[in-house]
Amino acid sequence: MIPKNWDISFTWNPFNYFEQGQTYAILGYGLTKNIDIHAYYSFTKESGSNYYGGLFYQFLDTKLLDLATAIGVRAYTKHVDKHLFLPQLLYTINLND
C-alpha cells in the first residue's frame, strides 16, 4: 500500500505514435494539503530523456476545477541544457467524484 502523501502517475506514448508526445512517470509527495514536491522522468522521441523537479502549490480546489502553480527545473540526459519553469499554471478538470 502506498502512503497517503505519495502520488505516482504514468503516461505512455505507445511506440512514439504522437510526434510531439512523451512517455513519462511522475512522482509527487504532499508536504501539506496544498503544497507538493513533484518530479518526473520523461522520454521523448526527438530529444531523449529529461527529468524535472519542483514545488507545486494548489490555490483553488473546487468540485469541478482545481488550479495550481509550480516552479521547477528540467534537465536533459544527452546535453547540458537546463530550463527553469516559473510560473506555471496547472489545471485539473474533475469529470466525476
HELIX and SHEET records of a PDB file:
HELIX    1   1 PRO A   14  ASN A   16  5                                   3    
SHEET    1   A 6 TRP A   6  THR A  11  0                                        
SHEET    2   A 6 GLN A  22  GLY A  30 -1                                        
SHEET    3   A 6 ILE A  35  THR A  44 -1                                        
SHEET    4   A 6 GLY A  48  ASP A  61 -1                                        
SHEET    5   A 6 LEU A  65  TYR A  76 -1                                        
SHEET    6   A 6 LYS A  82  ILE A  93 -1                                        
END                                                                             
